[in-house]
Amino acid sequence: MCRNIDGRANESPALSPHHRDADCSHDATAEREPPPTGMLTISNDTLPQTCLSYLAFRLAFHETLERIALDDQLGGQGGAFGFLTEVPFLKNVPAHVQLDLLAATWTKHLANDKVEAELLDEAVIYAVCETASRVVEEQPDDVTRFLDGGPMDVTVPVDEFLATELRALHLNLASDGDFLLISQFEDIPPEDADRLKQKFGLEPERFDALFDALGRWHVSAEFLGNLSGLLTGREVLQAVKVLGVR
């Protein structure tokens, strides 16, 4: 049995029969959000509010936060890293800004009303699912550690089936993957790039948020509040300690 983010029981279609015994429930000591009635949507598809989506966002957050802490210890010479390096165009977004973007998409995912995902949200969803899947495949011992102490109690076998299910979260959404296409236009003349964008039906204004993300250095004022449901209050304080004042 797996429980929705609001604590209601849900037999999630995102979990294969291999993982039907996965357990996911709220920490009784954590603050509860009002029961969600909406979801983050891409076209007519929705990102399901299940423990699997919680797992994807949480693993991607902690893996990136841990890399930030390690990079700080090494004097900040680690180059590009973080979950958004899964999206070539966004690989140079500062890692702490990546966490802010993750949190913003997460809070949309928990919205009480249906929210249409922007292209940047689509990129975040793709990157958190790919990162979480990679952590399961390559760093299985870290999965339990990253999940321990969170606002939801998740028990799930850490194996190849889980990695496949995490990738399926984004593969089952009707995303055109335009956030992956844009990197192909970076090294060609602007006139040729514009012509190709028109050919592929890419609307330039859809990419504004991606360009804005590349130019950001500070996290938003909403960052800490957007972590509700993903981190406990204690974990938020620990994250602030790692990130410092950006």
KEKE-3310 file (N, C-alpha, C; in steps of 0.2 Angstrom, whole numbers, plus 5000, padded with zeros to 4 digits):
npx = (5004:5002:5003:4995:5001:4994:4991:4980:4975:4981:4981:4994:4995:5008:5016:5024:5018:5028:5032:5021:5020:5026:5027:5021:5019:5012:5023:5018:5021:5024:5019:5003:4997:4983:4971:4975:4967:4971:4983:4999:5000:5004:5000:4987:4990:4994:5006:5007:5001:5010:5019:5030:5033:5036:5047:5056:5058:5063:5075:5083:5084:5092:5103:5109:5110:5120:5130:5133:5138:5149:5156:5158:5167:5178:5182:5175:5177:5171:5165:5151:5137:5124:5106:5100:5109:5106:5099:5105:5105:5103:5113:5123:5116:5117:5120:5113:5102:5096:5090:5081:5073:5068:5061:5051:5044:5040:5031:5020:5016:5010:4999:4982:4974:4972:4987:4995:5010:5025:5038:5050:5046:5043:5056:5062:5055:5058:5072:5073:5067:5076:5088:5085:5083:5095:5102:5097:5101:5115:5119:5114:5114:5113:5100:5091:5096:5094:5081:5077:5070:5062:5047:5038:5035:5044:5044:5052:5057:5074:5079:5081:5069:5063:5070:5067:5053:5054:5059:5049:5039:5041:5042:5029:5022:5015:5025:5035:5048:5055:5064:5075:5079:5083:5096:5103:5103:5112:5125:5124:5122:5111:5101:5099:5096:5084:5076:5076:5069:5057:5053:5053:5042:5044:5040:5047:5045:5042:5053:5059:5059:5069:5080:5081:5083:5096:5103:5101:5107:5103:5093:5075:5063:5053:5058:5061:5048:5042:5047:5039:5032:5041:5053:5057:5055:5066:5075:5075:5081:5094:5097:5098:5109:5119:5118:5119:5119:5114)
npy = (4994:5011:5028:5044:5060:5068:5060:5051:5034:5026:5016:5016:5019:5021:5012:4996:4979:4973:4982:4983:4982:4993:5006:5021:5035:5048:5057:5058:5069:5079:5095:5095:5097:5105:5094:5089:5094:5097:5095:5096:5099:5093:5096:5086:5077:5072:5074:5062:5063:5054:5043:5040:5051:5060:5053:5054:5069:5071:5063:5069:5082:5080:5074:5084:5094:5088:5087:5101:5104:5096:5102:5115:5111:5108:5120:5126:5122:5113:5113:5112:5105:5095:5092:5097:5096:5086:5092:5098:5112:5119:5116:5124:5132:5139:5127:5130:5138:5129:5120:5129:5130:5117:5116:5126:5120:5108:5113:5118:5106:5101:5109:5115:5118:5114:5116:5122:5116:5125:5127:5126:5120:5107:5104:5102:5092:5081:5081:5078:5066:5058:5060:5054:5041:5038:5038:5028:5017:5019:5023:5015:5013:5026:5029:5025:5033:5046:5046:5044:5051:5060:5070:5060:5043:5031:5015:5005:4993:4994:4994:4988:4989:5000:5010:5010:5014:5027:5034:5032:5040:5053:5049:5045:5057:5069:5077:5087:5088:5100:5108:5100:5101:5114:5116:5113:5123:5132:5134:5139:5152:5166:5169:5157:5149:5154:5152:5138:5135:5140:5131:5119:5122:5129:5140:5155:5163:5153:5149:5159:5158:5148:5154:5165:5157:5154:5166:5168:5170:5171:5163:5162:5172:5164:5151:5143:5141:5134:5121:5114:5099:5091:5092:5091:5103:5103:5098:5108:5118:5113:5112:5126:5129:5123:5129:5143:5161:5166)
npz = (5000:4996:5001:4997:4996:5004:5014:5011:5007:4993:4978:4969:4952:4947:4952:4950:4950:4957:4966:4974:4988:4993:5005:5011:5020:5030:5041:5058:5066:5057:5049:5042:5025:5017:5010:4994:4978:4966:4952:4945:4928:4912:4896:4894:4903:4920:4934:4945:4962:4972:4983:4975:4967:4977:4982:4970:4969:4982:4983:4972:4977:4989:4985:4977:4986:4995:4986:4985:4998:4998:4988:4993:5004:4996:4991:4982:4968:4960:4947:4935:4943:4950:4950:4939:4929:4921:4911:4897:4893:4905:4913:4919:4928:4944:4958:4970:4966:4958:4967:4972:4961:4960:4972:4969:4958:4965:4975:4966:4962:4973:4973:4977:4967:4949:4940:4926:4919:4916:4904:4911:4922:4917:4913:4926:4931:4923:4925:4939:4940:4932:4939:4951:4948:4943:4955:4962:4954:4954:4967:4978:4992:4996:4995:5006:5016:5011:5012:5025:5040:5034:5030:5025:5027:5019:5012:5002:4990:4984:4969:4952:4947:4953:4949:4935:4937:4942:4931:4922:4927:4921:4908:4905:4904:4893:4887:4876:4876:4873:4881:4880:4867:4864:4867:4856:4848:4852:4847:4834:4821:4826:4816:4809:4819:4823:4812:4812:4824:4821:4811:4819:4827:4839:4852:4855:4867:4877:4881:4890:4904:4906:4901:4910:4922:4920:4922:4936:4953:4967:4978:4979:4988:4992:4994:5005:5011:5000:5002:5010:5015:5008:5015:5032:5046:5053:5044:5034:5041:5042:5028:5026:5033:5026:5013:5017:5016:5001)
capx = (5000:5006:4998:4995:5005:4990:4990:4975:4977:4981:4985:4997:4997:5015:5020:5022:5016:5034:5032:5014:5021:5029:5023:5022:5014:5015:5026:5013:5024:5025:5013:4999:4994:4976:4971:4976:4962:4973:4989:5003:4998:5007:4995:4981:4993:4996:5011:5003:5004:5011:5025:5035:5035:5039:5054:5060:5060:5068:5082:5086:5086:5097:5109:5111:5112:5126:5136:5135:5142:5156:5160:5161:5173:5184:5184:5170:5180:5168:5162:5144:5134:5117:5101:5098:5114:5103:5096:5111:5105:5103:5119:5127:5112:5120:5116:5108:5097:5093:5086:5075:5068:5065:5056:5045:5040:5037:5025:5015:5014:5005:4994:4975:4971:4977:4992:4998:5017:5028:5043:5055:5043:5044:5063:5064:5052:5063:5079:5073:5066:5082:5093:5083:5084:5103:5104:5094:5105:5122:5121:5108:5115:5111:5092:5088:5099:5091:5073:5076:5069:5058:5040:5034:5039:5044:5048:5051:5063:5079:5081:5081:5062:5061:5074:5062:5047:5055:5060:5042:5035:5042:5041:5022:5019:5015:5030:5038:5055:5058:5069:5081:5080:5085:5103:5105:5103:5117:5131:5123:5120:5105:5096:5098:5092:5077:5073:5075:5064:5050:5052:5051:5036:5046:5038:5053:5043:5041:5060:5061:5061:5075:5086:5081:5086:5104:5105:5100:5112:5100:5086:5069:5060:5048:5061:5060:5041:5041:5050:5034:5030:5047:5058:5054:5057:5073:5079:5075:5086:5100:5098:5100:5116:5123:5117:5121:5116:5116)
capy = (5000:5018:5034:5050:5065:5071:5054:5046:5028:5026:5011:5020:5016:5021:5007:4990:4974:4971:4986:4985:4982:4999:5009:5028:5038:5055:5058:5061:5075:5084:5099:5093:5102:5103:5088:5092:5092:5098:5092:5099:5096:5094:5095:5083:5072:5075:5071:5059:5064:5048:5043:5039:5058:5062:5050:5057:5075:5071:5060:5074:5087:5078:5072:5090:5097:5084:5089:5108:5103:5093:5107:5120:5109:5108:5127:5128:5121:5107:5114:5111:5099:5096:5088:5100:5095:5081:5096:5102:5119:5122:5113:5130:5135:5137:5122:5132:5140:5123:5118:5134:5129:5111:5118:5129:5115:5104:5116:5118:5099:5100:5114:5113:5118:5111:5120:5120:5116:5129:5123:5125:5114:5101:5102:5100:5085:5077:5080:5075:5058:5055:5060:5049:5034:5036:5037:5021:5013:5019:5024:5012:5014:5033:5030:5025:5038:5052:5046:5044:5057:5065:5071:5054:5037:5027:5009:5002:4990:4998:4989:4991:4991:5006:5015:5011:5017:5034:5036:5031:5046:5058:5046:5045:5063:5072:5083:5087:5089:5106:5110:5097:5103:5121:5116:5112:5130:5137:5135:5141:5159:5167:5169:5150:5146:5157:5148:5131:5135:5140:5124:5114:5125:5131:5147:5158:5165:5148:5148:5164:5156:5144:5159:5168:5153:5154:5172:5169:5168:5171:5159:5167:5173:5158:5145:5139:5139:5129:5115:5111:5092:5088:5092:5093:5109:5102:5097:5115:5122:5110:5115:5133:5129:5121:5134:5149:5166:5166)
capz = (5000:4996:5003:4994:4999:5009:5019:5009:5004:4985:4975:4964:4945:4945:4955:4947:4955:4961:4972:4977:4995:4995:5010:5011:5024:5033:5048:5062:5069:5052:5048:5036:5021:5016:5005:4987:4974:4959:4951:4940:4922:4906:4891:4897:4908:4927:4938:4950:4969:4975:4986:4970:4965:4983:4982:4965:4971:4988:4981:4968:4982:4994:4981:4975:4993:4997:4982:4987:5004:4996:4984:4998:5007:4991:4989:4976:4961:4957:4941:4935:4946:4952:4946:4932:4923:4916:4905:4895:4892:4911:4917:4922:4933:4951:4961:4975:4962:4955:4973:4972:4955:4962:4977:4966:4955:4970:4978:4961:4962:4979:4973:4978:4960:4944:4938:4920:4920:4912:4901:4916:4927:4913:4914:4933:4932:4919:4929:4946:4939:4929:4944:4956:4945:4943:4962:4964:4951:4956:4974:4981:4999:4998:4995:5012:5020:5009:5014:5032:5044:5030:5032:5024:5029:5013:5012:4995:4987:4980:4964:4945:4945:4956:4944:4929:4938:4942:4924:4919:4929:4916:4901:4904:4903:4886:4886:4869:4878:4870:4885:4878:4860:4864:4868:4850:4844:4856:4843:4827:4821:4828:4811:4808:4825:4823:4807:4814:4829:4818:4808:4824:4830:4845:4853:4859:4874:4881:4884:4894:4911:4905:4901:4917:4927:4919:4925:4943:4958:4973:4979:4980:4995:4993:4993:5011:5011:4995:5004:5014:5012:5005:5020:5039:5048:5055:5038:5031:5045:5040:5022:5026:5036:5020:5008:5019:5013:4994)
cpx = (5004:5001:5000:4999:5000:4988:4984:4978:4976:4985:4988:4998:5004:5019:5019:5020:5022:5035:5026:5015:5024:5024:5025:5017:5017:5018:5020:5015:5024:5018:5010:4997:4987:4976:4971:4970:4965:4980:4993:5002:5003:5003:4989:4984:4994:5002:5007:5006:5004:5018:5031:5037:5038:5047:5059:5062:5065:5075:5086:5088:5092:5104:5113:5114:5119:5132:5138:5139:5149:5160:5162:5167:5179:5185:5180:5173:5177:5165:5155:5142:5127:5112:5100:5104:5112:5100:5102:5111:5105:5108:5123:5123:5116:5116:5111:5102:5093:5088:5080:5070:5065:5059:5050:5041:5036:5030:5019:5012:5009:4999:4987:4971:4975:4981:4995:5006:5020:5034:5048:5052:5045:5052:5065:5061:5056:5069:5078:5071:5072:5088:5091:5084:5091:5105:5103:5099:5113:5124:5115:5108:5113:5103:5089:5090:5096:5084:5072:5075:5065:5051:5036:5039:5038:5048:5047:5058:5068:5082:5080:5073:5060:5064:5069:5056:5048:5056:5053:5038:5036:5040:5033:5018:5020:5019:5034:5046:5059:5064:5076:5083:5084:5093:5106:5106:5108:5123:5130:5121:5113:5099:5094:5094:5085:5073:5071:5070:5057:5049:5050:5045:5038:5044:5044:5051:5042:5048:5063:5063:5067:5081:5086:5084:5094:5107:5104:5106:5108:5094:5081:5067:5055:5051:5060:5053:5039:5043:5045:5032:5036:5052:5054:5057:5065:5078:5080:5081:5093:5102:5101:5107:5121:5123:5120:5117:5118:5113)
cpy = (5006:5023:5040:5055:5068:5066:5049:5040:5028:5020:5014:5016:5016:5016:5000:4985:4972:4976:4988:4985:4988:5003:5016:5032:5044:5053:5061:5067:5080:5088:5096:5098:5100:5098:5091:5090:5094:5095:5097:5095:5098:5092:5092:5078:5076:5071:5068:5061:5058:5048:5042:5046:5061:5059:5053:5064:5075:5068:5066:5080:5086:5077:5079:5094:5094:5086:5096:5108:5101:5098:5113:5118:5109:5115:5129:5127:5115:5107:5113:5105:5101:5093:5090:5099:5089:5085:5100:5109:5123:5119:5118:5134:5134:5132:5124:5135:5134:5120:5123:5132:5122:5112:5121:5124:5110:5107:5117:5111:5097:5105:5111:5114:5116:5117:5118:5121:5121:5124:5121:5120:5107:5099:5099:5093:5080:5076:5077:5067:5055:5055:5054:5042:5033:5035:5030:5016:5013:5020:5021:5013:5021:5034:5030:5031:5045:5052:5046:5051:5062:5065:5065:5048:5032:5021:5006:4999:4994:4994:4992:4992:4998:5012:5016:5015:5025:5037:5037:5037:5052:5056:5046:5051:5066:5078:5082:5087:5094:5109:5106:5099:5110:5121:5115:5118:5135:5139:5137:5148:5160:5167:5161:5147:5148:5153:5141:5130:5136:5134:5119:5116:5127:5139:5150:5160:5159:5147:5153:5162:5152:5149:5163:5164:5153:5160:5173:5167:5167:5166:5164:5167:5167:5151:5140:5136:5134:5122:5111:5104:5088:5087:5093:5099:5108:5101:5104:5119:5119:5112:5122:5134:5128:5126:5141:5155:5167:5173)
cpz = (5000:4997:4999:4998:5005:5015:5017:5006:4997:4983:4969:4957:4943:4948:4952:4952:4959:4967:4975:4985:4998:5000:5010:5015:5028:5040:5052:5065:5064:5051:5042:5032:5020:5010:4998:4983:4967:4958:4946:4934:4916:4900:4895:4902:4915:4930:4944:4957:4973:4979:4981:4968:4971:4983:4976:4967:4977:4987:4977:4973:4986:4990:4979:4981:4995:4993:4983:4993:5002:4992:4988:5002:5003:4989:4983:4969:4958:4950:4941:4938:4948:4948:4939:4927:4919:4910:4903:4895:4899:4916:4921:4927:4940:4955:4967:4972:4959:4961:4973:4967:4957:4967:4974:4962:4960:4973:4973:4961:4967:4979:4974:4971:4955:4941:4931:4920:4915:4909:4906:4921:4923:4914:4921:4934:4929:4923:4936:4945:4936:4935:4949:4954:4945:4950:4964:4961:4953:4963:4978:4989:5001:4998:5002:5016:5018:5011:5021:5035:5040:5033:5030:5025:5023:5014:5005:4993:4983:4975:4957:4943:4948:4951:4938:4931:4939:4936:4921:4921:4924:4909:4900:4904:4896:4885:4879:4870:4874:4874:4883:4871:4860:4864:4861:4846:4847:4851:4836:4827:4823:4822:4809:4813:4825:4818:4809:4820:4826:4814:4813:4828:4837:4846:4858:4866:4879:4884:4889:4900:4911:4905:4907:4922:4926:4922:4932:4947:4965:4973:4980:4987:4997:4994:4999:5012:5006:4997:5008:5011:5009:5010:5027:5041:5050:5049:5034:5035:5043:5033:5022:5029:5030:5015:5010:5016:5006:4991)
residu = (MET:CYS:ARG:ASN:ILE:ASP:GLY:ARG:ALA:ASN:GLU:SER:PRO:ALA:LEU:SER:PRO:HIS:HIS:ARG:ASP:ALA:ASP:CYS:SER:HIS:ASP:ALA:THR:ALA:GLU:ARG:GLU:PRO:PRO:PRO:THR:GLY:MET:LEU:THR:ILE:SER:ASN:ASP:THR:LEU:PRO:GLN:THR:CYS:LEU:SER:TYR:LEU:ALA:PHE:ARG:LEU:ALA:PHE:HIS:GLU:THR:LEU:GLU:ARG:ILE:ALA:LEU:ASP:ASP:GLN:LEU:GLY:GLY:GLN:GLY:GLY:ALA:PHE:GLY:PHE:LEU:THR:GLU:VAL:PRO:PHE:LEU:LYS:ASN:VAL:PRO:ALA:HIS:VAL:GLN:LEU:ASP:LEU:LEU:ALA:ALA:THR:TRP:THR:LYS:HIS:LEU:ALA:ASN:ASP:LYS:VAL:GLU:ALA:GLU:LEU:LEU:ASP:GLU:ALA:VAL:ILE:TYR:ALA:VAL:CYS:GLU:THR:ALA:SER:ARG:VAL:VAL:GLU:GLU:GLN:PRO:ASP:ASP:VAL:THR:ARG:PHE:LEU:ASP:GLY:GLY:PRO:MET:ASP:VAL:THR:VAL:PRO:VAL:ASP:GLU:PHE:LEU:ALA:THR:GLU:LEU:ARG:ALA:LEU:HIS:LEU:ASN:LEU:ALA:SER:ASP:GLY:ASP:PHE:LEU:LEU:ILE:SER:GLN:PHE:GLU:ASP:ILE:PRO:PRO:GLU:ASP:ALA:ASP:ARG:LEU:LYS:GLN:LYS:PHE:GLY:LEU:GLU:PRO:GLU:ARG:PHE:ASP:ALA:LEU:PHE:ASP:ALA:LEU:GLY:ARG:TRP:HIS:VAL:SER:ALA:GLU:PHE:LEU:GLY:ASN:LEU:SER:GLY:LEU:LEU:THR:GLY:ARG:GLU:VAL:LEU:GLN:ALA:VAL:LYS:VAL:LEU:GLY:VAL:ARG)
# end
